[in-house]
Amino acid sequence: MIGIRSWGVYLPYWRLDLGCIRKGLKGERAVANFDEDSLTMGVAAGINCLQHIDRDSVDGLFFASTTFPYKEKQTSVIAATALDLNHDNLLTADFGNSLRSGTTALQAAYNAVAAGPAKQILVIASDMRIPMSGSDLERELGDGAAAFLVSSVEPSVKIRDSYSVADEILDVWRTDEDKHVRSWEERFNVEQGYFRILPKAVIGLLQKNNLTAKDLSKSVLYGPNKRRHADMGKRLELTPEQIEPSLFGSVGDTGTASTLMMLASALDKAEKGDVILAASYGNGADALLLEVEGTADPRPGLQAYLESGRVMQDYMRYLHWRGLIERVTGRRRPPIPSPSASCIWRETDQNIRFHASKCGECGTIQFPPNRICYSCKAKDDFDAYRLSDKKGCLNTFTEDNATPNPDPPLVLGVVDFEGGGRTSLYMTDKGGQELLIGMSVEMTFRKLFTTEGIHNYTWKCQPTRLSEEV
């Protein structure tokens, strides 16, 4: 049997109060921090998904997004490196240019596992789309990511079948030159696109499997907004109890990740024997039929991320984070020098994989890696030691209010790792909370800066966000 063995989501710490966008609007939408993008959010979702999985057992990584950090550079390879997957005989691919590329990647992973020899492929969908200020999309779009491990090894959810429809329509689009998402008028988009195509995929899948809407335990449906999502459920003759609630008002439309985030939420609450339909839309539609066979290992779900976030009421800060306005934060500094591609390559294990070195003689862990052990003085006798999944404790820290930073103050902390090792790291997602020596912190993959078209990624620390009991 081939199906889903594990899943995970990631929701940014910050959410924007919709009343900041337009007076009278209620609710929130998820917004990524200034040092986040589709890659960093996808890596976070991947870490959540692989919590109880041996990473060396993953045979491939498919990454879906409409907002890749690079136009010509494979994001799935960077994600695989940050997740510290085994690169030998690893299948990687990027899926883009459509809001349904997340479900398309899921189908491709299923087919790849079915064809062999791959046994487990990680599928990540992540988006950080930028709407035009003042547009209707500004209140609907949100940022987030989801990850699913498609596997022939002990899957807990069987993928029974799928059905896809392709459709050419110019409803929502963006060119290489566009920073903002463009959209035609809503009535045309909905009537001639969404309402016409998504039911065709759903009905086609049900008829193919001799099922009716009454046979579904839960339906996960993409929707461009809350009203149209509810209308689609009625058109498909589904009861409110059969429909997984939309994310509007709390998260928003997370693009390629939207359907998969709702699917992960539905699976968190599902019981053995439940039959679940998941349908996405974008220049056509994908419909998947799943059946719950067992339970997966516990991990933080969407609700845990919602409860651990913070609402932002500073619209100008949000615009600054998205690069839509300039805002003075601290004293002026000399421009950032262009990074060296050769240096970035040499330090990949250190900065992207976040590998320390563990002495083969005395077991001392040190970061950055060195040739000489500072404890026993042994030379060139080290093993790679991953720090990205280790818990940390804040040994000490400094707050810098002078250095420019989109989320002041700039905090540099010294972190002691559980099991050994110490290093200094920038801190992010502080949220204005009081920082205390000895507090628990966790690692998060973030963007340090971007210059000359190069995104310089690294690992930062953040106050532990989710309960360790989950």
C-alpha positions in Angstrom: 0.0 0.0 0.0 1.2 3.5 -0.8 0.0 6.5 1.1 0.8 9.2 3.6 3.0 8.2 6.5 3.5 11.6 8.2 2.4 15.2 7.7 3.2 18.6 9.2 2.4 22.2 8.8 4.1 25.5 9.5 2.4 28.8 10.3 4.4 32.0 10.8 4.5 33.5 14.3 3.0 36.8 13.1 -0.6 37.4 12.0 -1.8 40.8 10.7 -5.0 42.2 12.0 -7.3 42.7 9.0 -8.6 45.9 10.5 -5.2 47.5 9.7 -5.8 46.9 6.0 -9.3 48.3 5.9 -11.4 49.7 8.7 -14.2 47.4 9.8 -12.6 44.1 8.6 -12.6 41.4 11.1 -10.1 38.6 11.5 -6.4 38.0 10.8 -4.1 36.6 8.2 -0.7 34.9 8.6 2.3 37.0 7.6 5.9 35.7 7.3 8.6 37.6 9.2 11.1 39.7 7.3 13.6 36.9 7.3 11.2 34.2 6.0 10.2 33.1 2.5 8.6 30.1 0.9 11.9 28.1 1.3 12.3 28.8 5.1 8.7 28.1 5.8 8.8 24.9 3.8 11.9 23.7 5.7 10.0 24.3 9.0 7.0 22.3 7.8 9.4 19.5 6.7 11.1 19.4 10.1 7.6 19.1 11.7 6.7 16.3 9.3 10.0 14.3 9.8 10.0 14.6 13.6 9.8 10.8 14.1 11.3 9.7 10.8 14.9 8.7 10.0 15.9 11.4 7.5 18.3 9.0 5.7 15.3 6.9 4.8 13.8 9.7 2.6 14.5 9.0 -1.1 13.3 12.3 -2.6 11.9 15.8 -2.0 9.4 17.6 -4.2 8.9 21.3 -3.5 5.8 23.2 -4.7 5.4 26.9 -4.7 4.5 29.9 -6.9 6.9 32.1 -5.0 10.3 30.4 -5.2 13.2 32.5 -3.9 15.1 31.8 -7.2 13.9 31.8 -10.8 16.8 29.6 -11.9 18.0 27.4 -9.0 16.3 24.4 -7.6 14.6 25.1 -4.3 14.1 21.5 -3.5 17.8 20.9 -3.3 18.3 23.8 -0.8 15.4 22.4 1.3 16.9 18.9 1.2 20.3 20.3 2.3 18.7 22.3 5.2 16.8 19.2 6.3 20.1 17.3 6.2 18.7 14.6 3.9 21.1 12.1 2.3 22.0 13.6 -1.1 23.2 10.3 -2.7 20.5 9.0 -5.0 18.0 11.6 -3.9 15.3 12.6 -6.3 14.5 16.3 -6.2 12.0 18.4 -8.3 10.3 21.8 -8.1 6.6 22.2 -9.0 5.3 25.7 -9.7 3.3 28.1 -11.7 -0.1 26.9 -10.4 -1.9 27.0 -7.1 -2.6 23.3 -7.4 1.0 22.4 -7.8 1.0 21.1 -4.2 -1.5 18.4 -4.9 0.2 17.8 -8.3 3.5 17.2 -6.5 1.6 14.8 -4.1 0.4 12.8 -7.1 3.8 12.8 -8.7 5.3 11.5 -5.4 2.7 8.7 -5.3 3.6 7.7 -8.9 7.3 7.8 -8.2 7.0 5.6 -5.1 4.7 3.2 -7.1 7.2 3.0 -9.9 10.1 2.4 -7.5 12.8 2.2 -6.4 12.0 5.2 -4.1 10.1 4.2 -1.0 9.6 7.6 0.7 9.3 11.1 -0.9 8.8 14.3 1.1 6.4 16.7 -0.5 6.5 20.3 0.6 4.1 23.1 -0.5 4.8 26.7 0.6 3.9 30.2 -0.5 4.3 33.8 0.4 2.4 35.7 -2.3 2.3 39.5 -2.2 -1.0 41.2 -3.1 -1.4 44.7 -4.3 -2.0 47.1 -1.5 -5.7 48.0 -1.2 -6.9 45.0 -3.3 -9.4 42.4 -2.2 -6.5 39.8 -2.3 -4.7 41.7 0.4 -7.2 40.6 3.0 -7.5 37.0 1.6 -3.9 35.9 1.1 -1.8 34.4 3.8 1.6 32.7 4.3 2.2 29.2 5.3 3.5 25.7 4.4 2.6 22.0 4.6 4.6 18.8 4.2 3.6 15.2 3.6 5.7 12.1 3.5 4.4 9.8 0.7 5.5 6.3 1.6 5.2 2.6 1.0 6.6 2.0 4.5 3.9 1.9 7.2 1.6 4.6 5.7 -1.3 5.6 8.0 -3.4 7.2 5.2 -4.0 5.3 2.0 -4.1 7.3 -1.3 -6.9 5.5 -3.1 -7.2 7.5 -6.3 -6.9 10.9 -7.9 -8.5 12.8 -10.8 -7.3 15.9 -12.6 -8.7 18.5 -15.0 -6.7 21.0 -17.0 -8.3 24.3 -17.9 -6.9 27.4 -19.6 -8.2 30.6 -18.0 -6.7 33.9 -17.1 -8.1 34.5 -13.7 -5.1 34.9 -11.3 -1.6 35.3 -12.7 1.8 36.8 -12.2 4.7 37.3 -14.7 8.4 37.2 -13.9 8.4 41.0 -13.9 5.4 41.2 -11.4 5.9 41.5 -7.7 2.2 41.4 -6.9 -0.4 38.9 -7.8 -2.8 40.0 -10.6 -6.4 39.0 -10.8 -9.4 39.5 -13.1 -12.7 40.5 -11.7 -14.1 38.1 -9.1 -17.4 37.1 -10.8 -15.7 36.0 -13.9 -13.0 34.1 -12.0 -15.5 32.3 -9.9 -18.3 31.6 -12.4 -16.2 30.7 -15.4 -13.3 29.1 -13.5 -13.7 27.9 -9.9 -17.4 26.9 -9.9 -17.1 25.3 -13.4 -13.9 23.3 -12.9 -13.5 22.1 -9.3 -16.8 20.3 -9.3 -15.8 18.6 -12.6 -12.7 17.1 -10.8 -14.6 16.1 -7.7 -17.6 14.5 -9.5 -15.2 12.8 -11.9 -13.3 11.2 -9.0 -16.5 10.1 -7.2 -18.0 8.6 -10.3 -14.8 6.8 -11.1 -14.9 5.1 -7.6 -18.7 4.6 -7.6 -19.1 7.0 -4.7 -21.5 9.8 -3.8 -21.0 12.9 -1.6 -22.7 11.0 1.2 -19.9 8.5 1.3 -17.3 11.1 2.3 -16.4 11.6 5.9 -14.7 14.9 5.3 -14.1 17.1 2.2 -11.1 19.5 2.0 -11.9 22.1 -0.7 -9.8 25.0 -1.9 -11.6 28.3 -2.0 -10.6 31.8 -3.1 -12.5 33.3 -0.1 -14.7 32.2 2.7 -18.0 32.9 0.9 -17.1 31.0 -2.2 -15.7 28.1 -0.2 -19.1 27.8 1.5 -20.9 28.1 -1.8 -18.8 25.2 -3.3 -19.8 22.9 -0.5 -23.5 23.5 -1.3 -22.9 23.0 -5.0 -21.4 19.6 -4.2 -24.3 18.8 -1.9 -22.1 18.4 1.2 -23.3 19.0 4.7 -21.4 21.5 6.9 -20.2 18.6 9.0 -18.5 17.1 5.9 -16.5 20.2 5.0 -13.2 21.0 6.6 -13.4 24.7 7.7 -11.5 27.2 5.5 -8.6 29.1 6.9 -10.0 32.6 6.1 -10.2 34.9 9.1 -7.3 33.2 10.8 -4.6 32.3 8.2 -5.8 33.2 4.7 -5.3 31.6 1.3 -1.8 30.1 1.5 -1.6 29.3 -2.2 -0.1 26.0 -3.1 -0.1 25.1 0.6 -3.8 26.0 1.2 -5.4 22.6 0.4 -2.6 20.6 2.0 -2.8 22.7 5.2 -6.5 22.0 5.5 -5.9 18.4 4.7 -3.3 18.1 7.5 -5.8 19.7 9.9 -8.5 17.2 8.8 -6.1 14.3 9.2 -5.2 15.4 12.7 -8.9 14.9 13.7 -9.6 11.9 11.5 -10.4 8.4 12.7 -9.7 5.0 11.2 -11.9 4.2 8.3 -12.7 7.9 7.4 -12.8 8.6 3.7 -11.5 12.0 2.9 -11.6 14.1 -0.3 -9.1 16.8 -1.0 -9.5 19.1 -4.0 -7.3 22.0 -5.2 -7.8 24.6 -7.9 -5.6 26.5 -10.3 -5.7 26.4 -14.1 -7.7 23.2 -13.6 -8.3 21.1 -10.5 -6.9 18.0 -8.7 -9.1 15.8 -6.6 -7.6 13.1 -4.3 -9.4 10.3 -2.5 -7.8 9.1 0.8 -8.7 6.6 3.4 -7.4 6.6 7.0 -5.9 3.3 7.9 -4.3 4.1 11.3 -2.8 6.9 13.4 0.4 8.8 12.8 3.0 9.8 15.4 1.8 13.0 17.3 3.3 16.3 16.2 2.2 20.0 16.5 -0.8 20.7 14.3 -2.3 23.8 12.8 -4.2 24.6 15.9 -1.0 24.6 18.0 0.6 27.1 15.6 -2.5 29.3 15.7 -2.5 29.4 19.5 1.2 30.2 19.7 1.2 33.2 17.3 1.0 36.9 17.9 -1.2 39.5 16.2 0.4 42.5 14.5 -1.4 45.8 14.3 1.4 47.8 12.6 0.5 47.9 8.9 3.6 49.9 8.0 5.8 47.2 9.5 4.1 44.6 7.3 4.7 46.7 4.2 8.4 47.1 5.2 8.8 43.4 5.7 7.5 42.8 2.2 9.8 45.4 0.7 6.9 47.6 -0.4 8.2 50.7 1.5 11.4 51.8 3.1 11.5 52.4 6.8 14.4 53.7 8.9 15.3 51.2 11.7 18.5 52.2 13.4 21.6 54.0 12.2 22.8 53.8 8.6 25.5 51.3 7.9 27.7 50.6 4.9 26.0 48.5 2.2 26.3 44.7 2.6 29.1 43.4 0.5 28.3 40.8 -2.2 28.8 37.3 -0.7 31.2 34.9 -2.3 29.5 31.9 -4.0 32.6 29.8 -3.4 32.6 30.7 0.3 28.9 29.8 0.5 29.6 26.5 -1.1 32.5 25.7 1.2 30.5 26.4 4.3 27.3 24.6 3.2 27.6 21.9 5.9 28.2 24.5 8.5 25.6 27.1 7.5 22.8 25.2 5.7 23.0 21.7 7.2 24.0 23.3 10.5 26.6 20.6 11.2 29.0 20.9 14.2 31.9 18.5 14.7 32.0 15.8 17.4 35.5 14.7 18.5 36.1 11.0 18.0 38.4 10.9 21.0 36.6 12.7 23.8 33.1 13.4 22.3 33.4 17.2 22.6 31.0 19.0 20.2 32.1 22.3 18.8 30.7 24.8 16.3 32.0 26.0 14.0 33.8 22.8 13.1 37.6 22.9 13.6 40.5 20.5 12.8 41.8 20.6 16.4 39.6 19.6 19.4 39.8 22.4 22.0 39.3 19.9 24.8 41.7 17.0 24.1 43.7 18.5 21.2 43.0 15.6 18.9 43.5 16.4 15.2 41.3 15.6 12.2 39.2 13.1 14.2 35.7 14.4 14.0 32.2 13.2 13.0 29.5 15.5 11.6 26.9 16.4 14.3 23.5 18.0 13.4 22.4 20.9 15.6 19.3 22.0 13.8 17.0 19.5 15.6 18.6 20.0 19.1 17.0 21.9 21.9 18.9 25.0 23.2 19.2 27.1 26.3 19.9 30.8 26.2 23.2 31.3 28.0 23.4 35.1 27.5 22.4 37.7 25.0 22.7 41.3 23.8 20.1 43.7 22.4 21.2 46.1 19.8 18.9 49.0 19.1 21.4 50.9 16.8 21.9 48.4 14.0 19.2 48.6 11.3 16.8 45.7 11.7 13.3 45.3 10.3 12.2 43.7 13.6 14.1 45.7 16.2 16.0 45.2 18.4 18.7 43.0 16.9 19.3 40.2 19.4 22.4 38.1 19.4 22.3 35.2 21.8 24.8 32.5 23.0 23.1 29.2 22.9 24.0 26.0 24.8 22.7 22.9 23.1 21.2 19.9 24.8 23.8 17.1 24.5 26.7 19.5 24.1 27.9 22.4 21.9 27.7 26.2 22.1 27.5 29.0 19.5 26.2 32.5 19.0 23.1 33.0 16.9 20.8 35.8 15.9 17.4 35.6 17.5 14.1 36.0 15.6 10.3 36.0 16.3 10.9 37.6 19.7 7.5 39.1 19.6 8.3 41.7 22.2 8.4 39.1 24.9 10.9 39.4 27.8 14.1 37.5 27.1 15.6 35.6 30.0 18.9 33.9 30.5 18.2 30.2 30.8 15.1 30.3 28.6 14.5 27.5 26.2 15.1 28.2 22.5 14.8 26.3 19.2 16.5 26.4 15.9 14.9 27.9 12.8 16.1 28.2 9.2 16.0 31.8 8.1 17.3 34.3 5.5 20.2 36.5 6.8 20.1 39.0 3.9 19.8 39.3 0.2 22.2 41.1 -2.0 23.3 40.9 -5.7 20.5 38.4 -6.2 22.0 36.0 -3.6 19.9 34.9 -0.7 22.2 34.2 2.2 20.5 31.6 4.4 21.5 30.5 7.9 20.1 29.2 11.2 18.8 31.4 13.9 17.3 30.7 17.3 13.8 31.7 18.5 12.1 31.3 21.9 10.6 27.8 22.0 7.2 28.3 20.4 5.3 25.1 20.9 4.7 22.9 23.9 7.3 20.2 24.3 4.5 17.9 25.4 2.9 17.7 21.9 
